[in-house]
Amino acid sequence: MELFETPLPGVGVRYEFTSAAGDRLGVIVRRDARREVLVYDDRDPDACRATIPLNGEEAATLVELLGGTKVTERVSDLRHEVEGLAIEWVTLEPGRGLTGRTIGDGRIRTETGSSVVAIIRGERSIPGPGPEFELAAGDVALVVGSIDGVQRAHRLLTS
């Protein structure tokens, strides 16, 4: 699934994706920890059919209900403190990129300046995987670095 990230100067960051059913959804992560869940109008891609404001506690509850981890919350907070920091979740596909190889094989940090800081494998979270960690199809890698570095790491992981 492709996740789009749009900085909103002075506000925070907007994330958007399209569900398998074709619905466009978004989340605005505000600097003050408030969140807004957005459901876009099918007929007008710039209009929202519903906007649901959430405070920090409500957002954390929703994340837990949807099977999220505390890694997401911590990384999101970090992004607001470090100018130019990019964060991306990258899903590995069978037979592509670094699937079946180790993080070290990909030389991700050396080649891109970005780091794989966590892996989500099924229901498990694996924070801080080392260079010997073997990546598998379906793994979701959390990559952190500069915007350019994260884009290059994405290509290494998936192509």
N, C-alpha and C positions, 0 to 999 in steps of 0.2 A: 504494500500500500504506500502511496506517495503522500508525504506530509509536507504541506507548504507552511513556511514561517515568514511572517511579515513584521518587521519592527514597527512599532507605533511610537514615534518620538514623544517623550514626556508622559506616555501612558503605560507602555509595556510591550507585549508581543502577542500577535494573533497567529494561531495555528489553525489550519484548515485541511480537511481531507474529504474524500467522497467514499461513502460506505459501499459495500458490495451490492446493496439494494439500489444504489444510485442517489442516495440522499447526501447533500453537501452539509457538513457539520463543521463547526469551528469552536474554538475556545480562545477568549482573550485573557491573558495572564497579566494582571495589572501590577505595577510596582508596589502597591500597598497590600498585596496578598489577596485582594478580591479577584474573583474569576467571573467570567460570563460565558455561558454555553450558548452557542448560536446555532439555529436551524435555519438554513437559507431557503428562500422561496424557489420552487422549481422553475417558475416562469421568468424570474428576474434574478440573475446570479449575484447582483449587488444588494438585494433586499433580503431582510431576515423575516421569516414567518413567525419566529419566536426567539426571544432573548431571555435567558434565565440567569439572573444575578446570583452568585454564591459567595458567602464569606469564606474565610480560610478553613474553618471547621467543616462547613458544608462541602467544600471542594475536596477536602481530605476524606470525608466519609464516602463521597461518590467514587473517588479513586479506589478506595478499599473495596467497595462493592463491585467495581468493574475489574478487580484483580490487579490493580497497580501496586507499585512498591514505593517505599520511602525514597528510593534513589531518584525518582522523577522529581519529587518535591525539593530535595536538596540541590539537584542540578539546576532546576529552574531558579531557585533563590540565588545561586552562584552567578547565573547569567546576568542578573540585574546589578551585580556588584562589579563585574569585570567587563569593561567596554570592549567590543569587538569579539567577544567569546561566542563561538558557534557550537551548537549541540544538535546531534542528529541521531535518530534511531535507525539502524540499517538492518534489514532482514536478509539473511543469507539464503540463497536458493540452491537446490540440488545441482551439483556439477558446474557451478559458476564461481568465479572469484576465488576466495580463500576457503571455500567449503571443503572440509576434509584435511585442511592444513592448519598449522599453528599460527598464532598471532605473530610470532617471531619470523616464520617463513615469509610473511608479507612485508616485514620491515616497515610497518606502518609508521611508527614514531620517527624512524630515521628518514624515510622518504617523504613524509607529509608534515611532520611536526605535531601531528595530532595523536591522541591516545584513545585506545579502547579502554574505558574505565569500568564497564560492567557488561555482562552478558545475561540476557533473559533466555532461559532454555526451558520451554514448557512452563511449569509452575514455579521453577526455581530461579532465584536471582543469584548471580555469581559476581560479586563486586571485586574489582581489582584483579582481573585474570592476568597471569604472567605470560611471558613470551612462549612458554611451552604449552599453553592452553590450546587444545585442538578445537577448531570451529566446526559446527555441524549444520546441516541443512535445517532451516527453521529457526536457528539461533537469531536473536535480535541483539545487535551490538550497539552499545551506547558510546558514541564517538564525540570527543570534546577537543576543541582547538580553535584556530583562526577559521574564518569563513572559507578561505581558499584551501587550507589544510584539511578541513572536514570534507570538502567536496572531493579532494584528491583521495582521501582515505575511503570515502564511499565508493569511488571507482575501483580502488584496489580490492575492496571487500566483495564487490559484486560483479565485476566484468571479467 
